[in-house]
Amino acid sequence: MLVGGAAKVKGMVEFTKDQLSVAARLGVPAGYSGVSDEVKGAEFSAAVGLMLIDLYGHFAAGKTDSWRK
């Protein structure tokens, strides 16, 4: 999963798949509500994830296994 502003560079996901021979996709914040649409882009996904971990003190149940596939 690619996150951050550089993940949105045109062709980055395809480049990652081709060069590293791994599954890749653009990561975007999900599974929360009550925040501005402005922070729902890939460039904010790491920051939003860290804030959610800090807020809840743990990873969301059932959400951590899907990225390993």
N, C-alpha and C positions, 0 to 999 in steps of 0.2 A: 504494500500500500504506500503510495507516494503522497506526502503531505507537504504543506508549505507553499509559498508563492512560486518557487521554482518548479514545483510539480505541475503547474499550469502552463508551462512553456509548451508551445505547439510541438507535438511529436514526442514528448518526454515519456509517456506511458509506453508507446510502441518501441521507442529506443531502449527502454529498460527491459522490456520483454525480449527483444531481439539480442541485445548485447549480453545480458545476464542469464538468459534462458530460464527465466522465472515468470510466474504469474504476477501481473502488476495491474493496479487500477488506481484511479485518483481517489484519495480519501477525503471525505467531507464530514463535518460534524453532523451527528444524528442522535436521536434518542433523548432529546431534551426539548424544553419549551420555555417560553417566557423571555427570550432574548431577541434582539434585533436581527432582521434578515441580513444585515451587513456582516455578521460574523458567521454566516453559514457557508462560506467558501473554503476551499482547500487551504488557503493561506492562514486560516484561523484554527484548523483542526487540532493541531498539537496544543495550542494554548487553551482551547475549549476543553480538550480531554484532560489536561492537567488541572484545570479549575474544577471539573467534575470529580476527579479523584480526590482533590483537596476537600471539596464540599461533602462528599459522601464517605471519604476515608477508605475507599476500596474501588476495584473495578466493578462495573455493572454485572450482575449475575447473568451467565449465559451469553455474554457478549464477547468474551475473550477467546473462545475456541474457533470462531469463524475465520479469523485472519490467518490461522495456521494452514488452512486448506488450500 
